[in-house]
Amino acid sequence: MLFRGENIQKKNLVVCMTGATGSIYGYRLLLACSKIQHLETHAVVTRSAEETLRIELGITAKEVLKNATFNYREDDFKAPIASGSFNTDGMVVAPCSMKTLSSIATGFEQNLVARAAMVALKERRPLILLTRESPLNAIHLHNMLTVNQAGGTIMPPLPPFYFGMKSIEELVDITVGRVLNMLGIETKMHKQWGVD
Ligand SMILES: Cc1cc2nc3c(=O)[nH]c(=O)nc-3n(C[C@H](O)[C@H](O)[C@H](O)COP(=O)(O)O)c2cc1C
């Protein structure tokens, strides 16, 4: 796995999990990151995400966070990622609940996830939200538009079915690969139509 560009430099990513269904996305993302050289992750798992991890994957946040380089509690506003002075190469919220989306869209920094997202936007760093809810009401849609207009990327985890993947993990990893690719990190997980 390589970073784009000639000089290989350490990268820092913020990876947060919130309580929408689809905890497998955050889990597989952190797992993938843990296998990439020169990549450090700063992870936050909200209390609601702890629940969805337990319900959906039968695992604890502690097990998931073994794949992160650093992790912080959601009320830890002294964490490095709460400050723009701490350099990061971007942030992903996977999955992103409508509650967290709304905190980001309104600038209401009620926890470290929302605070770190506001930092990413103000510092003009990539912010990718794997927003998950269905169907969407006008409030959800407005919030998504607001974050998009502030520079964030709204990327609902909708799997593509044209690559012939056979398992849930394979489908999830296509999105994970796409997210990493958007952050300038090339992996074999990123599939391209028409490219073998
Ligand atoms: C099994 C389960 C699935 C959920 N799925 C969603 C979802 O897809 N989208 C969403 O916005 N909230 C969903 N929720 C509700 C959130 O967990 C809840 O709004 C929570 O307060 C979000 O908090 P957080 O953003 O701080 O993690 C789900 C809750 C449970 C228990």
Ligand as a Chemical Component Dictionary entry (heavy atoms), coordinates in Angstrom:
data_LIG
# 
_chem_comp.id                   LIG 
_chem_comp.type                 NON-POLYMER 
_chem_comp.pdbx_formal_charge   0 
_chem_comp.three_letter_code    LIG 
# 
loop_
_chem_comp_atom.comp_id 
_chem_comp_atom.atom_id 
_chem_comp_atom.alt_atom_id 
_chem_comp_atom.type_symbol 
_chem_comp_atom.charge 
_chem_comp_atom.model_Cartn_x 
_chem_comp_atom.model_Cartn_y 
_chem_comp_atom.model_Cartn_z 
_chem_comp_atom.pdbx_ordinal 
LIG C1  C1  C 0 -29.689 -0.837 16.435 1  
LIG C2  C2  C 0 -29.741 0.648  16.227 2  
LIG C3  C3  C 0 -29.668 1.151  14.959 3  
LIG C4  C4  C 0 -29.723 2.535  14.749 4  
LIG N1  N1  N 0 -29.615 2.996  13.466 5  
LIG C5  C5  C 0 -29.580 4.330  13.250 6  
LIG C6  C6  C 0 -29.379 4.820  11.933 7  
LIG O1  O1  O 0 -29.251 4.079  10.960 8  
LIG N2  N2  N 0 -29.289 6.157  11.769 9  
LIG C7  C7  C 0 -29.397 7.042  12.819 10 
LIG O2  O2  O 0 -29.284 8.244  12.603 11 
LIG N3  N3  N 0 -29.604 6.580  14.090 12 
LIG C8  C8  C 0 -29.703 5.261  14.326 13 
LIG N4  N4  N 0 -29.878 4.786  15.610 14 
LIG C9  C9  C 0 -30.096 5.774  16.690 15 
LIG C10 C10 C 0 -28.802 6.375  17.245 16 
LIG O3  O3  O 0 -28.029 5.364  17.875 17 
LIG C11 C11 C 0 -29.131 7.489  18.244 18 
LIG O4  O4  O 0 -29.740 8.587  17.570 19 
LIG C12 C12 C 0 -27.939 7.970  19.028 20 
LIG O5  O5  O 0 -28.358 8.961  19.937 21 
LIG C13 C13 C 0 -26.831 8.511  18.146 22 
LIG O6  O6  O 0 -25.811 9.016  18.976 23 
LIG P1  P1  P 0 -24.347 9.366  18.459 24 
LIG O7  O7  O 0 -24.490 10.136 17.187 25 
LIG O8  O8  O 0 -23.755 10.201 19.558 26 
LIG O9  O9  O 0 -23.598 8.092  18.297 27 
LIG C14 C14 C 0 -29.843 3.418  15.835 28 
LIG C15 C15 C 0 -29.928 2.888  17.135 29 
LIG C16 C16 C 0 -29.866 1.526  17.332 30 
LIG C17 C17 C 0 -29.936 0.985  18.740 31 
# 
loop_
_chem_comp_bond.comp_id 
_chem_comp_bond.atom_id_1 
_chem_comp_bond.atom_id_2 
_chem_comp_bond.value_order 
_chem_comp_bond.pdbx_ordinal 
LIG C1  C2  SING 1  
LIG C2  C3  SING 2  
LIG C2  C16 DOUB 3  
LIG C3  C4  DOUB 4  
LIG C4  N1  SING 5  
LIG C4  C14 SING 6  
LIG N1  C5  DOUB 7  
LIG C5  C6  SING 8  
LIG C5  C8  SING 9  
LIG C6  O1  DOUB 10 
LIG C6  N2  SING 11 
LIG N2  C7  SING 12 
LIG C7  O2  DOUB 13 
LIG C7  N3  SING 14 
LIG N3  C8  DOUB 15 
LIG C8  N4  SING 16 
LIG N4  C9  SING 17 
LIG N4  C14 SING 18 
LIG C9  C10 SING 19 
LIG C10 O3  SING 20 
LIG C10 C11 SING 21 
LIG C11 O4  SING 22 
LIG C11 C12 SING 23 
LIG C12 O5  SING 24 
LIG C12 C13 SING 25 
LIG C13 O6  SING 26 
LIG O6  P1  SING 27 
LIG P1  O7  DOUB 28 
LIG P1  O8  SING 29 
LIG P1  O9  SING 30 
LIG C14 C15 DOUB 31 
LIG C15 C16 SING 32 
LIG C16 C17 SING 33 
# 
